[in-house]
Amino acid sequence: MRMEFVKLAFEALKERKIRSGLTILMVLIGSALLIAIDGLSNGTQKFIDDEFKKFGTNLVVVTQRGGSNFEIKDWFVDEIKKWDEVLDVVPFIQQVATLYYRGKTRSVMVEGLDQSKLPLIFIGLEIEKGSFVSQSDRVGVLLGNQIAYSFGDEPINVGQTIQLYYSYVEESGKQETNKKSFVVRGVLSYFGSFAVPIDQVVFLSLEAAKELFNKKDKYDGVFILTVSDKYNDIVVERIREKYDVDILTPQSIKKSVDNIVRTISFFISSISFVSLLVASIGIITTLYTSMLERIREIGILKAIGFKNYHVLKLFLYEAALIGITGASLGLVSGVALANLLKEIFFKDVPFLKPFFSINVMINTWIIAVGLSILSGLYPSWRASRLDPVVALKYE
């Protein structure tokens, strides 16, 4: 009996191909948009999660606050090291400079710190060739992977010489430039971090950075390694209470980025959901018009023994078929749309790689079919309430 209703509903939709096709298309578009947006959003979220796994979870970054008179010096480093929750404190100097090599220049980020601590700060960081620069080495540099391979066909190899230029303004207002030649001691393996571009950093020893950037006894910030990530909040709170500095943790950065991604995704998904609501209105219009066109047919069906609930089921089956067809095609189209958008508009954006969740696809399908059936309730009810005598006389 159920299959008979499916056949009748299918034949009814088939008789009105254009109208039914357009209504199915509306459901398809709404479902496809939801799937595509969710796929791109999930891909972005997965990229962010993978990026922040590259940082130690027990990491707190303290930097000089703009406009503050507080200076980060050795006494600050020594005091933080004494805390029971702290495993180690790694001061760093970080400035933008110009790298000169074989007649070519490029702007680079230069960072001076104890390089033996780098693998603790950036999980999985490895040397491709050469070695880290020792603390006592004032002429050695460690190059990020993209820096080493950005000067033409031949990479900068270990043992070759580069020059770094740093321009600054003295208190007197006079502009000065420090320049110094360095020997490449090592090249890092490709790290691939989008959050912190390690591959585009030139690392010096702390003493070499002090000399190049004329820092004397001041630092731009410190990496604090806590005993465990459960102590991060305690350390952050104590520093905030005592010192006028800026504080970041990978978790806090990730939380902020997550909130932005969720907000954008919710906004766009809401627009996509509206398109499904529009499709629902289309289903109501299609079935109501179909009911008006089939009044005599309904009268005949009732005359041969169809009850009210039979007519109700017939029209609901039509609504369900529209929803099932549109939603099913929408899932496939959504996957294709997400990949198409990626290739056309975001080909060079690494964090926009579609990632699809089976649960979301199932939920989207259920929502689309459910809305379709709900949209068919009123036309179905109106059709089921028609008086068979009146319906048979209808012209």
C-alpha positions as MATLAB code, in Angstrom:
seq = 'MRMEFVKLAFEALKERKIRSGLTILMVLIGSALLIAIDGLSNGTQKFIDDEFKKFGTNLVVVTQRGGSNFEIKDWFVDEIKKWDEVLDVVPFIQQVATLYYRGKTRSVMVEGLDQSKLPLIFIGLEIEKGSFVSQSDRVGVLLGNQIAYSFGDEPINVGQTIQLYYSYVEESGKQETNKKSFVVRGVLSYFGSFAVPIDQVVFLSLEAAKELFNKKDKYDGVFILTVSDKYNDIVVERIREKYDVDILTPQSIKKSVDNIVRTISFFISSISFVSLLVASIGIITTLYTSMLERIREIGILKAIGFKNYHVLKLFLYEAALIGITGASLGLVSGVALANLLKEIFFKDVPFLKPFFSINVMINTWIIAVGLSILSGLYPSWRASRLDPVVALKYE';
ca = [
       0.000    0.000    0.000;
       2.805    2.389    0.906;
       4.551    1.842   -2.433;
       1.292    2.594   -4.218;
       1.223    6.017   -2.556;
       4.852    6.593   -3.556;
       4.026    5.730   -7.175;
       0.961    8.002   -7.189;
       2.969   10.862   -5.641;
       5.768   10.371   -8.167;
       3.313   10.384  -11.093;
       1.684   13.557   -9.759;
       5.058   15.323   -9.617;
       5.994   13.949  -13.026;
       2.870   15.524  -14.568;
       4.108   18.944  -13.407;
       7.789   18.532  -14.303;
       8.825   22.177  -14.518;
       7.105   23.288  -11.308;
       8.285   20.222   -9.383;
      11.805   20.566  -10.776;
      12.072   24.206   -9.719;
      10.817   23.373   -6.221;
      13.352   20.538   -5.927;
      16.032   22.948   -7.146;
      15.232   25.354   -4.290;
      15.649   22.556   -1.731;
      18.845   21.465   -3.485;
      20.347   24.971   -3.362;
      19.531   25.439    0.334;
      20.996   22.042    1.276;
      24.062   22.531   -0.920;
      24.828   25.927    0.602;
      24.593   24.536    4.147;
      26.904   21.625    3.299;
      29.405   23.817    1.415;
      29.606   26.439    4.167;
      29.925   23.795    6.856;
      32.630   21.978    4.867;
      34.700   25.137    4.444;
      34.134   26.085    8.085;
      35.160   22.625    9.318;
      38.214   22.700    7.077;
      39.250   26.052    8.535;
      38.669   24.803   12.084;
      40.695   21.644   11.449;
      43.536   23.747   10.022;
      43.518   25.978   13.124;
      43.539   22.944   15.445;
      46.469   21.401   13.569;
      48.370   24.707   13.630;
      48.109   25.148   17.374;
      49.210   21.571   17.984;
      52.616   22.804   16.776;
      52.990   24.885   19.936;
      53.710   23.535   23.362;
      50.517   23.590   25.430;
      52.562   24.684   28.454;
      53.555   27.976   26.825;
      52.950   31.591   27.905;
      54.285   34.468   25.809;
      54.994   37.809   27.492;
      55.825   40.860   25.347;
      56.550   44.538   25.890;
      53.321   46.553   26.036;
      53.158   49.525   23.699;
      53.205   52.845   25.580;
      54.280   51.195   28.845;
      57.393   52.278   30.755;
      57.911   48.744   32.027;
      60.985   47.095   30.485;
      61.624   43.368   30.296;
      65.141   42.785   31.630;
      67.234   40.040   33.228;
      65.798   40.654   36.720;
      62.307   39.924   35.335;
      63.514   36.678   33.743;
      65.264   35.602   36.961;
      62.210   36.351   39.104;
      59.783   34.393   36.907;
      62.195   31.416   36.854;
      61.861   31.120   40.640;
      58.140   30.379   40.507;
      57.216   26.764   41.264;
      54.833   26.603   38.293;
      57.556   27.632   35.824;
      59.877   25.164   34.129;
      61.970   27.671   32.156;
      61.974   31.250   30.828;
      63.409   32.006   27.383;
      63.971   35.730   26.683;
      63.914   36.844   23.070;
      64.628   39.876   20.900;
      62.511   40.209   17.773;
      62.824   42.874   15.075;
      62.346   43.330   11.347;
      65.574   43.658    9.331;
      66.768   43.461    5.719;
      68.637   40.373    4.541;
      71.188   40.829    1.708;
      72.475   37.842   -0.261;
      74.198   37.794   -3.669;
      72.850   41.161   -4.764;
      69.278   40.461   -3.629;
      67.451   41.751   -0.562;
      64.273   40.906    1.316;
      62.658   41.995    4.537;
      62.773   39.317    7.234;
      61.850   38.810   10.860;
      64.977   38.300   12.950;
      64.734   36.668   16.347;
      67.476   36.232   18.920;
      67.074   33.613   21.662;
      68.572   30.456   23.137;
      68.041   28.158   20.148;
      68.365   24.969   22.158;
      64.886   25.782   23.562;
      63.233   26.125   20.135;
      61.996   22.473   19.960;
      60.312   22.977   23.357;
      58.482   26.074   22.140;
      57.592   24.797   18.661;
      56.732   21.115   18.843;
      58.214   19.046   16.014;
      60.683   21.703   14.831;
      63.710   20.018   13.239;
      66.991   20.893   11.532;
      67.210   20.059    7.816;
      70.945   20.662    7.636;
      73.620   22.113    9.879;
      72.918   22.815   13.540;
      71.456   25.291   15.997;
      73.519   28.373   16.813;
      75.131   28.270   20.248;
      74.575   31.045   22.790;
      78.193   32.162   22.532;
      78.158   32.366   18.719;
      77.874   36.022   17.633;
      78.236   35.468   13.878;
      76.093   32.376   13.223;
      72.493   32.321   11.973;
      69.802   29.665   11.653;
      67.505   30.169    8.656;
      63.836   29.330    8.339;
      63.187   26.974    5.446;
      61.465   29.499    3.162;
      64.206   32.069    3.739;
      66.873   29.603    2.655;
      65.008   28.728   -0.551;
      63.783   32.195   -1.539;
      66.872   33.533   -3.344;
      66.617   31.833   -6.720;
      67.312   28.291   -7.850;
      70.206   27.705   -5.468;
      69.301   27.735   -1.750;
      71.427   29.442    0.875;
      73.543   26.605    2.207;
      75.356   26.030    5.469;
      78.665   27.906    5.547;
      77.578   30.703    3.220;
      77.568   34.353    4.274;
      74.624   36.748    4.449;
      74.304   40.340    5.648;
      71.633   41.812    7.901;
      70.767   45.523    7.921;
      68.819   47.142   10.720;
      67.767   50.801   10.683;
      66.699   52.612   13.857;
      66.239   56.154   15.155;
      68.319   57.296   18.130;
      66.910   59.412   20.955;
      68.500   62.448   19.312;
      66.342   61.817   16.235;
      69.235   60.726   14.068;
      68.673   57.630   11.912;
      71.344   54.944   12.176;
      71.896   51.655   10.397;
      73.601   48.629   11.859;
      74.844   46.041    9.420;
      76.699   42.838   10.039;
      77.776   39.744    8.140;
      76.693   36.344    9.426;
      77.575   32.757    8.590;
      74.756   30.269    8.061;
      75.115   27.500   10.655;
      71.880   25.664    9.874;
      68.611   25.541    7.941;
      65.347   24.445    9.538;
      63.102   21.811    8.013;
      59.822   23.120    6.636;
      57.520   23.726    9.611;
      54.423   24.964    7.812;
      53.000   27.131   10.584;
      50.505   29.729    9.406;
      49.937   31.196   12.886;
      53.647   31.918   13.469;
      55.709   31.919   10.254;
      58.764   30.088   11.574;
      59.814   29.282    8.000;
      60.326   33.003    7.350;
      62.413   33.833   10.431;
      66.177   34.284   10.767;
      67.359   33.125   14.198;
      70.427   34.553   15.956;
      71.951   33.968   19.332;
      70.661   36.337   22.014;
      73.985   38.169   22.264;
      74.229   38.674   18.487;
      70.682   40.099   18.452;
      71.506   42.516   21.273;
      74.465   43.802   19.307;
      72.645   44.080   15.956;
      69.551   45.782   17.364;
      71.393   47.875   19.961;
      69.274   46.380   22.762;
      71.874   46.269   25.550;
      70.070   44.675   28.533;
      66.467   44.822   27.280;
      64.294   42.124   25.690;
      61.211   42.330   23.496;
      59.607   39.462   25.365;
      59.954   36.048   26.968;
      58.628   32.549   26.325;
      57.570   31.014   29.648;
      57.435   27.220   29.764;
      55.215   26.086   32.618;
      55.526   22.744   34.422;
      52.145   21.772   32.965;
      49.463   23.522   30.927;
      47.163   23.397   33.973;
      49.399   26.083   35.526;
      49.128   28.466   32.558;
      46.199   30.414   33.986;
      47.906   30.746   37.392;
      51.079   32.123   35.805;
      49.120   34.497   33.567;
      47.130   35.846   36.506;
      50.220   36.426   38.653;
      52.025   38.259   35.851;
      48.980   40.453   35.166;
      48.783   41.433   38.829;
      52.462   42.387   39.117;
      53.653   43.658   35.729;
      52.434   45.984   32.969;
      53.008   43.665   29.995;
      51.053   41.936   27.239;
      50.400   38.212   27.724;
      49.397   35.583   25.211;
      48.966   31.826   25.301;
      48.369   29.601   22.266;
      45.066   28.601   23.870;
      43.869   32.203   24.193;
      44.824   32.980   20.588;
      43.076   29.826   19.400;
      39.967   30.667   21.414;
      39.769   34.125   19.816;
      40.263   32.716   16.320;
      37.673   29.984   16.989;
      35.126   32.584   18.075;
      35.681   34.600   14.891;
      35.364   31.505   12.681;
      32.205   30.356   14.494;
      30.614   33.807   14.211;
      31.289   34.056   10.476;
      30.108   30.478    9.892;
      26.917   31.052   11.897;
      26.136   34.204    9.931;
      26.655   32.559    6.534;
      24.858   29.360    7.605;
      21.896   31.466    8.719;
      21.663   32.918    5.218;
      21.816   29.383    3.803;
      19.051   28.255    6.161;
      16.883   31.127    4.942;
      17.204   29.689    1.431;
      15.730   26.435    2.791;
      12.837   28.395    4.277;
      12.274   29.985    0.872;
      12.229   26.481   -0.589;
       9.572   25.567    2.001;
       7.386   28.404    0.770;
       7.919   27.083   -2.745;
       6.708   23.633   -1.655;
       3.589   25.137   -0.082;
       2.887   27.065   -3.283;
       3.514   24.041   -5.512;
       1.301   21.655   -3.546;
      -1.470   24.188   -2.975;
      -1.572   24.973   -6.701;
      -1.506   21.235   -7.403;
      -4.454   20.764   -5.037;
      -6.488   23.446   -6.843;
      -5.729   21.837  -10.199;
      -6.711   18.362   -8.970;
      -9.976   19.047   -7.159;
     -11.992   16.781   -9.515;
      -9.298   14.103   -9.229;
      -9.529   14.257   -5.432;
     -13.317   13.968   -5.690;
     -12.973   10.843   -7.850;
     -10.460    9.318   -5.420;
     -12.815    9.870   -2.531;
     -15.734    8.506   -4.554;
     -13.885    5.200   -5.111;
     -13.099    4.800   -1.430;
     -10.139    7.075   -0.509;
     -10.500    8.402    3.028;
      -9.389   11.857    4.163;
      -6.148   10.478    5.613;
      -5.396    8.720    2.299;
      -5.556   12.049    0.458;
      -3.503   13.645    3.243;
      -0.848   10.923    2.881;
      -0.780   11.298   -0.899;
       0.094   14.999   -0.766;
       2.544   14.491    2.109;
       4.310   11.824    0.053;
       4.688   14.386   -2.731;
       6.221   16.855   -0.272;
       8.522   14.122    1.069;
       9.645   13.145   -2.426;
      10.491   16.784   -3.189;
      12.483   17.023    0.061;
      14.270   13.677   -0.325;
      15.263   14.350   -3.940;
      16.356   17.948   -3.276;
      18.225   17.102   -0.059;
      20.022   14.079   -1.522;
      21.151   15.993   -4.610;
      22.001   18.920   -2.311;
      24.503   16.841   -0.303;
      26.423   15.866   -3.427;
      26.182   19.387   -4.841;
      27.348   20.881   -1.521;
      30.556   18.821   -1.562;
      31.186   19.815   -5.179;
      30.355   23.477   -4.458;
      32.778   23.679   -1.519;
      35.638   22.279   -3.602;
      34.704   24.520   -6.523;
      34.717   27.639   -4.322;
      38.089   26.588   -2.935;
      39.598   26.168   -6.417;
      38.136   29.351   -7.902;
      38.378   31.896   -5.080;
      40.689   30.468   -2.401;
      43.234   28.372   -4.294;
      46.219   29.915   -2.492;
      44.605   30.123    0.963;
      45.960   27.160    2.976;
      43.322   27.140    5.707;
      40.335   26.810    3.347;
      40.354   23.090    2.670;
      36.847   21.574    2.840;
      36.329   18.947    5.510;
      32.912   17.296    5.744;
      31.273   15.790    8.803;
      28.960   12.801    8.292;
      26.802   13.925   11.227;
      26.306   17.402    9.734;
      25.408   15.907    6.351;
      22.842   13.607    7.956;
      21.399   16.461   10.036;
      21.174   18.730    6.972;
      19.367   15.992    5.050;
      16.908   15.462    7.915;
      16.267   19.207    8.263;
      15.655   19.636    4.525;
      13.286   16.649    4.335;
      11.570   17.625    7.597;
      10.948   21.186    6.408;
       9.591   19.839    3.132;
       7.099   17.578    4.915;
       6.058   20.370    7.289;
       5.557   22.665    4.303;
       3.236   20.092    2.757;
       0.965   19.849    5.819;
      -1.365   22.744    5.000;
      -1.954   21.912    1.298;
      -2.375   18.245    2.287;
      -4.878   19.102    4.990;
      -6.860   21.352    2.605;
      -6.940   18.608   -0.014;
      -8.097   16.006    2.530;
     -10.978   18.234    3.720;
     -12.544   18.696    0.286;
     -16.169   17.558    0.026;
     -16.261   14.775   -2.612;
     -19.657   15.927   -3.978;
     -18.444   19.501   -4.431;
     -15.128   18.291   -5.802;
     -16.830   16.125   -8.475;
     -18.898   19.111   -9.658;
     -15.829   21.378   -9.794;
     -14.920   22.655  -13.281;
];
